[in-house]
Amino acid sequence: MAEVVGLDGCPDGWIAAVVADGRLAGFEFHQSARDALDAHPDAPVLAFDIPIGLAADGRRRADTAARGLLRGRASSVFNAPPRLVLDIASAAVGLKSRAEAYAEANEATRRVSGRGLSSQSFALALKIADVDRVAEDARVYEAHPEVTFAELAGSRLLPRKKTWDGLMQRRALLSAQGLAIPDVVGEVSGKAAADDIVDAVACAWTAARIAAGTARSLPYPPELIDGRAVAIWY
């Protein structure tokens, strides 16, 4: 099988886990989603841990379905922002303080959806916009590491990923799938937290399933939003 790529956001860009022939081939850092796609022109799937395809009011069946699956961990699924938040966040870069931009986006979200915008969702807005610019590429898919780990763990509820036990159990689940994360990962260790690296590998596992035609989606079939099939794949 050709190589596939899983990507998780980090402060300065994206951590990419590359899987080739069912094994973890290594890690990379990319400043943008476009850089990641350009670095892997032959990869059939690149799976990003980010909402792809936003509704006008921010409500997506994918997020609702993921929360239903992740009982006890539903808070790991943030509300996707309304599409207009991407425009506000992008326009605010270099022009407004983060607090001012967040206040504007929060008010706009209340107007269109009747609910506020979490600070986490706003922080994701620029990452979402980055992937949105390449989302028309048929190789780009949305993944969610906690949905992937729920599939791998079965009915067992894992400890939170920020804990030692939670991180090690997720690492063991990936290792059982042939994706053993080495103790030393090189320069990417200075770019992201340990759980970001593990999450990137989880996305790569999902990418391999998509490429093999064995992945499932939340919802099934995917929801159509502005003509785009929107789903979380795992």
LINPE-V565809 format. One record per residue. N is the residue number from 1. SS is DSSP state (H for helix, E for strand, - for the rest). OMEGA is omega in whole degrees, -180 to 180 (999 if undefined). Layout:
# LINPE-V565809
n: <N | N>
ss: <SS | SS>
omega: <OMEGA | OMEGA>
This chain:
# LINPE-V565809
n: <1 | 2 | 3 | 4 | 5 | 6 | 7 | 8 | 9 | 10 | 11 | 12 | 13 | 14 | 15 | 16 | 17 | 18 | 19 | 20 | 21 | 22 | 23 | 24 | 25 | 26 | 27 | 28 | 29 | 30 | 31 | 32 | 33 | 34 | 35 | 36 | 37 | 38 | 39 | 40 | 41 | 42 | 43 | 44 | 45 | 46 | 47 | 48 | 49 | 50 | 51 | 52 | 53 | 54 | 55 | 56 | 57 | 58 | 59 | 60 | 61 | 62 | 63 | 64 | 65 | 66 | 67 | 68 | 69 | 70 | 71 | 72 | 73 | 74 | 75 | 76 | 77 | 78 | 79 | 80 | 81 | 82 | 83 | 84 | 85 | 86 | 87 | 88 | 89 | 90 | 91 | 92 | 93 | 94 | 95 | 96 | 97 | 98 | 99 | 100 | 101 | 102 | 103 | 104 | 105 | 106 | 107 | 108 | 109 | 110 | 111 | 112 | 113 | 114 | 115 | 116 | 117 | 118 | 119 | 120 | 121 | 122 | 123 | 124 | 125 | 126 | 127 | 128 | 129 | 130 | 131 | 132 | 133 | 134 | 135 | 136 | 137 | 138 | 139 | 140 | 141 | 142 | 143 | 144 | 145 | 146 | 147 | 148 | 149 | 150 | 151 | 152 | 153 | 154 | 155 | 156 | 157 | 158 | 159 | 160 | 161 | 162 | 163 | 164 | 165 | 166 | 167 | 168 | 169 | 170 | 171 | 172 | 173 | 174 | 175 | 176 | 177 | 178 | 179 | 180 | 181 | 182 | 183 | 184 | 185 | 186 | 187 | 188 | 189 | 190 | 191 | 192 | 193 | 194 | 195 | 196 | 197 | 198 | 199 | 200 | 201 | 202 | 203 | 204 | 205 | 206 | 207 | 208 | 209 | 210 | 211 | 212 | 213 | 214 | 215 | 216 | 217 | 218 | 219 | 220 | 221 | 222 | 223 | 224 | 225 | 226 | 227 | 228 | 229 | 230 | 231 | 232 | 233 | 234>
ss: <- | - | - | E | E | E | E | E | E | E | - | - | E | E | E | E | E | E | E | E | - | - | E | E | E | E | E | E | E | E | - | - | H | H | H | H | H | H | H | - | - | - | - | - | - | E | E | E | - | - | - | - | - | - | - | - | - | - | - | - | H | H | H | H | H | H | H | H | H | - | - | - | - | H | H | H | - | - | - | - | - | - | H | H | H | H | H | H | H | H | H | H | - | - | - | - | - | H | H | H | H | H | H | H | H | H | H | H | H | H | H | H | H | - | - | - | - | - | H | H | H | H | H | H | H | H | H | H | H | H | H | H | - | - | - | - | - | - | - | E | E | E | E | - | H | H | H | H | H | H | H | H | H | - | - | - | - | - | - | - | - | - | - | H | H | H | H | H | H | H | H | H | H | H | H | H | - | - | - | - | - | - | - | - | - | H | H | H | H | H | - | - | - | H | H | H | H | H | H | H | H | H | H | H | H | H | H | H | H | H | H | H | - | - | - | - | E | E | E | E | E | E | E | E | E | - | - | E | E | E | E | E | E | ->
omega: <176 | -179 | 174 | -172 | 172 | -175 | 177 | -177 | 174 | -172 | -175 | -178 | -175 | 169 | -178 | 172 | -177 | 178 | 179 | 180 | 175 | -179 | 178 | -176 | 179 | -178 | 178 | 171 | 177 | -179 | -178 | 176 | 178 | 178 | -179 | 179 | -180 | -179 | -177 | -175 | -178 | 179 | -179 | -178 | 168 | -175 | -177 | 173 | -178 | 175 | 179 | -177 | -176 | 177 | -180 | -179 | 178 | -176 | -179 | 177 | 179 | -179 | 178 | -180 | 180 | 178 | 178 | 179 | -174 | 178 | -175 | 178 | -176 | -178 | 178 | 177 | 180 | 173 | 175 | -179 | 171 | -176 | -177 | 179 | 178 | 179 | -180 | -178 | -179 | -179 | -176 | -176 | 178 | -177 | -177 | 173 | 178 | -179 | 180 | -179 | 179 | 180 | 179 | -180 | 180 | 179 | 179 | 179 | 178 | -179 | -173 | -175 | -179 | 179 | -179 | -180 | 180 | 178 | 178 | -180 | 178 | 179 | 179 | -170 | -179 | 175 | 179 | -180 | 179 | 180 | 180 | -179 | 180 | -172 | 178 | 175 | -175 | -179 | -174 | 180 | 175 | 175 | 174 | -175 | -178 | 173 | 177 | -178 | 175 | 177 | -178 | -176 | -177 | -177 | -176 | 177 | -178 | 171 | -179 | -172 | 179 | 177 | 178 | -179 | -180 | -180 | -178 | 179 | 176 | 178 | 180 | 178 | 178 | 179 | 179 | 177 | -180 | -178 | -179 | 179 | -178 | 179 | 179 | -177 | 176 | -170 | -180 | -180 | 178 | -177 | -172 | 175 | -178 | -178 | 175 | 179 | 178 | 180 | 178 | 178 | 177 | 178 | 178 | 176 | 177 | 179 | 179 | 178 | 178 | -179 | -179 | -180 | -178 | -178 | 174 | -177 | 172 | -6 | 172 | -6 | 179 | 177 | 176 | 177 | -178 | 177 | -179 | 176 | -174 | -180 | 168 | -177 | 179 | 999>
